[in-house]
Amino acid sequence: MYAVTEVFPDVADGSLSHVTHLEGCLPSQFTHIKPCDWVPAILAAVPALTCLAFNIAAADFRSKPPYLGGDADTLPDILRLVLERRTVQRVVLHLPRDHISNWPMFKATLSRFNDSRIYVWRDERIIDIWEGDVERVAEEDAWAARDVWTEAGPWDQ
């Protein structure tokens, strides 16, 4: 199990107890970090967590299918571990345009879960992390009062 200082190294002790919303990326396949290690550590570190989002924009050319952000093979385990926590009200996947073509794969994974707390934002924008688009898009979203919480809808729509 990871220590809180490994998961959130730059956060002061006690400050995580009030965090309700958290957004992050899936670890790359090649980090060899298993969800059964990091998901419980995050959930333990943020006891007030109600909403969790995963940005799948960070493409990894080594992943299967190629260029998918993070390790999609671990997504069922991640979702299972997060959804076991009854206080979690929403889990969001943010899929940029490059990954919308992988929607059938995501839909097959999500269909394993009969859970209305799963939401998806199928973002039509091209987000190239190598070109600094993540920062540009984040700035655009901030000015437009847009984020994963306002844009995502139930995954089965």
N, C-alpha and C positions, 0 to 999 in steps of 0.2 A: 504494500500500500504506500502511496506517495504521501509525504508530509505536506501540510498546508503551505509551508515555505517553498516547497518545490513546485507546487501548482500555481501559487500566487506569490512569487518572490518579492515583489515591490509593494506589497500591501501591508499596512500597519496591523498589528494584532488587534482583534476585536472589531475592525471596521467591516469585515465581511458579514457579520451577523445581521446586518440590515439590508443586504443586497437582495432585491427581489427579481431583477431581470439581468440576464447574462447572455452575451453573444460571443461566439468564438468559432474556430475552424476545426475540422476533423484532422487528427494527426495523420501524417503521411504513412503509407504502408511501410515505408522503410525505416521508420522510427522504432518499429517493433514494440510500440506501446500498446498494451492490450486494454480494451475498454473496462474489463473487470478490475483493472488497477486504477485508472485515472478517473472514471466516472464516479465511483463511490467517494474518492478523495475530494472531488469538486462538490458533490452533494453534501458531504460532511462539513466542508468549509463554508458553505452558504446555506445555513439552515432555514432562512426565510425565502429561499428561491421559489418563485411561482412560474416564471417564464424563462425558457432556455432556447436560444437560437443557434443554429449551425450554419455558417456561411460556407458554401461550397464553391466559392469563387477562386480560391487559391489552387489553380490547376497544378497537377503533378504529372509530368510526362511519363513517369514510371508506373502510374496506377493502371488498374484494369477497370473499365475501359480506359484507354489513354486519355490523358489530360483531365481526368476527373479529379476534382479537388478532394484531397484526403483519401482515406481508404474506405470506399463504399462497402466493401465486404464486411466491415465491422458495424455498419449502420444498424442491422437488426439487434445486435448485442447492446449497442449504445441506447437505442430506443427502449429496449426492454428494461434496462437498468434505470433509465430516467423515468419511465412511465410507472415503474414500481412505486415510486415516491408519490403518494396521494396528494401532497401539497402542490405538486407541479400541475398548473392549469393549462399550460400551452407549451408545445415543443414545435419550433419552426425550422424548416429547411429553406434556405435562400439559394435558389438555383438561378444563376445568370444564364444569358442566352446560349452560351457555348454548351451548357449542360442540359438545356431543355430537350435536345435530341435524345438524351438518355432518360427521358421521362418514363418510358415503359419499364425500364429497370427499377427506377425509384418507385413507381406505382406498384410493381410486383412486390417490392420489399414492404411498402406501407400497407398493402392489402393483408399482410400477415397480422396486422394489429387492428382490432376492432375498437378504435379509441378516437373519440371526437376531439381529443386534445392535440392531435397532430395537424399542423398547418404547413402550407407551402407557399412561398412567393416565387412564382415563375417570372423572373425579371427579364424583360426583353432586351435590356441593354447589354452591350458587349463590355465585359470587364476583364481587361488584360493586366494581371498583377505585375507583369514585367515592365509595363509602360507607365506604371504609377496610377492606373485607373482606379484602384481601390480607394486611394485618397481622394481623387477627383470626384468619384461617385459618392463617397461619404460626405464630401462638402456640398455637392448638389442636393443630396438627400436632406442634409441639415437645413439648408436654405428653403427647401420645399416642405419642411415638416413631415418628411417621409422616412419610414424605417421598416424593419421587418415586422414590427408589431402592428403597424397600420396597413401594410400592403399584403400581408399573407392572408390566405383564406383556407378553409378546410381542404385537405388534400384531395378529396374525392369529387371536387367540383369540376 
